[in-house]
Amino acid sequence: MARAASDIDATVLQMDRNLRELSELAAAGREIPMELRLRTRRDQVRGTERAVAAIDLLFKTAGGNALRRGNPIERAWRDAHAGSVHVANDVERALAMYGRGAFGLTVEDNLV
């Protein structure tokens, strides 16, 4: 539980920071810099990874009863895994984009 809670807290802190910075720029009518776009995508996919890892950990420790249809843990596990395969949660794609940007290479992707 402690590991799962820590990972979720880390994700919430990163997402809050990113959303605050994005909102401030939007309110000021300023363009969102590529560095922030890339960091936001990086943090978003890592947040998804952390959430799935957290629910996996809870699922494993819940025991066999968690497998029963209708158990809230089973439903959360299934929903988390279903969402994790959406194109917006493609970890390798987002992390590769971040790496390209960090090394000053051109990033051309419609998800940033």
N, C-alpha and C positions, 0 to 999 in steps of 0.2 A: 504494500500500500504506500509506503514512504517513497519508494522509487517512482511509482506511477504518479503520485501527487507532485513530486519535485519536477518531473518532466512536464507535467501539465502546467505547473506554475511558470516554468521557464518559457514555455510557448506563449502563455498569456502575456507575460511581460514583453516579449519580443513583438507580438502582434499589437499590443497597446501602443508601444513606442512607434511602430511603423505606421499604424493608422493615425496617430496624432500628427506625425510629420507629414503624411500625405494630406490630411485635412487642413493643416496650416498652409501648405503650399496651394491647395485648391482654393481656400478662402482668400488668399492673397492674389489669386489669378496668375500664379507663377507656374511655369512648366515643371514637371516632375523629372528630376535628373535620372539618368540611366542607372547611376550607382544605387539610388534608393529603390528604383524599380527592381533591380536585380537582387538587392538585399531582401526586399519584401517577398519576392518569389522564393528565394532561398529559405527564408524563415517560415513561409507558408508550407512548403513541402516537408521541411524538417518537423514542423508542428504536426502535420498529418502522420509522419513516421512515428513521432513520439506518442501520439494518441493511440495509434494502432498497437504499438509496443505496450502501452499501459493497459489497454483492454486485454491484450494477449496475456499479460502477467496476471491480471485479475481473473481471467478465464481459467488459467492453469491452476491457480490456487483455490478456486471455488470448488473444485472436485467434479466428479461425474454428474452430479445433479445439474450443473450449469449447461449440460448438453440438451436438457429437456426443452422441447419446443414450448414457448410461452414464458420461459425463465427470462427475466429482464437482462441478465448477463449474456445469455445466448443471443438475444435480440441486439444488444449493443455490440457484441462481437461481430455478428453478421453485418450489421449496418456499417460499422467501422471498416470492415474489409471490403464491402461493396463500394463505399466512397473512395477508398484508397486506390482503386484501379481507374478512376476517372483521369482523363488526360491532364487536367490541371494539377494532379497530384503525382505526376511522373517525376520522381525524385532525381533520377540520373539526368534527365533533360534539363531540369531547373538548376541543378548543381553544376552541370557542364556550362550552362549559360553564365552563371555567376563566375566560374573560373575564367571563362573567356574575357569577361568584363574586367576582372581583377588584374589580368595580364595585359589590359589595354587593347584586346582584340575586338573586332567588330561583332556585335551581337544582333542578329536579325531573327526575331521570333515574335509571333503575334501574341504570345502570352506575357510579354513585358511591355 
